[in-house]
Amino acid sequence: MVVIWMARVEVTIPSVLNKNAGERKVSVEAYTLKDVIDSLVKVMGNEFARRVLDSNGKPKALINIYINGKNARFSGGLDARLNDGDSIVILPAVAGGSRSSINITSSTGVWI
């Protein structure tokens, strides 16, 4: 008989996924990353699910989930097995910015 214990892990959720109420840390007992996500949806509600999961219940393309600093997409995805003390961070991708359109000329009229 094999007994599999649930792992106690700590999940860090950034403010943007926590209704802009500041970073939140949650302790969760789970076997897999999917169990963690399911627990978080129960605690944080449908708004969290809408922001993090696609219509198939998988993390959206622009949501990155890290287990101990490694991207979960490359280490088992939602089926990744967890161990006691694992640290999980859920981060939305950051994009944007703009090109500077400021033109500066020197006293000689040369563009720099």
N, C-alpha and C positions, 0 to 999 in steps of 0.2 A: 504494500500500500504506500503510495506516494502522497505526502501532504504538501500542499503549496500554500504558503502564507502570503497574505496580502502585504504589500510593501507600504510603508508610510513615507510619503514624498512631500516635498514643499514646492508649491507652484507660485511663481511670481507673475502677476498680471499687471501690465502697465496701465496707467491712468486712462489712456484713450480707450481701452477695452473695459474699463471699470466706471463708465458713465462720467469720466473726467473727475472722479472723486479721489484721485491719488493712487499711487501704486498699492496693490493689495497682495499680501502673501497668505496663502491658504494651505493648510495641511490636509492631505487626502490619503486615504487608504485605497489601494488599487493594485490589480495584477498587471494591467496594461495601460498604455497611454489612452486608449479608447475609454477605459473605465474612468480615468482622470477627467477627460472631457465630459463624459456623461455626468459625473458628480458636479463638475463646475456649472453645467447647464442647469442642473437641479437647484443649485445654490444661487446662481447669478441671473437665471431667467432666460427667456427667449431672446431678449435683446443681445445678450452675450452670444447665444447660438447664431443669431442672424449675422453678427459681425465676424464670427470666427469660422463657421461651417458653411459649406456649399449645400446645394439641394440634395446631395447624396450623403450628407453627414460627414464629409471629409473636410479637413482644413482647406480653406480657400487658398488659391494660388499665392496670394500676397500675405498670407499668415505663416510665420516661421515658428516652429516649436522646437526648442532645444532641450535635450536631456543631458545634463552634466556638460553643457557647452557644445554638444554635438547635435547637428540638425537631424531631427527625428525622421525626416524623409529618407535619409540615407542609412538609417539604423533600425529598420523595421516598421516605420510609419506608425499607424494607430495600433498595430499589433506588437509594438516593442514591449518587451517584458521589463518590469521595473524592479528595483532593489531598494531595500530600506535606505533612507538617506539621500536618494536621488533628488536632484534639483531640476525642476522643469521651469522653463521660461517661455512664455507665449508673447511673440512680438509681431506687430504688423510691419510690413516692409515700409520703408521711408523713401519717398521719391519726391522730385520736384526741384524747385530752384529756378533761377532764371539767368540768362546771359546778360552781362552788363552791356548797356547800350550807351554808356557815357564815353564821349570822345574828348580827349584832352590834347591840346596843342601846346607846344612850347613857344617861347618868344620868337623863335625862328620860323614858326608856321609849320613845323614838321609834326605829324601825328605820332603820338607815343602811346 
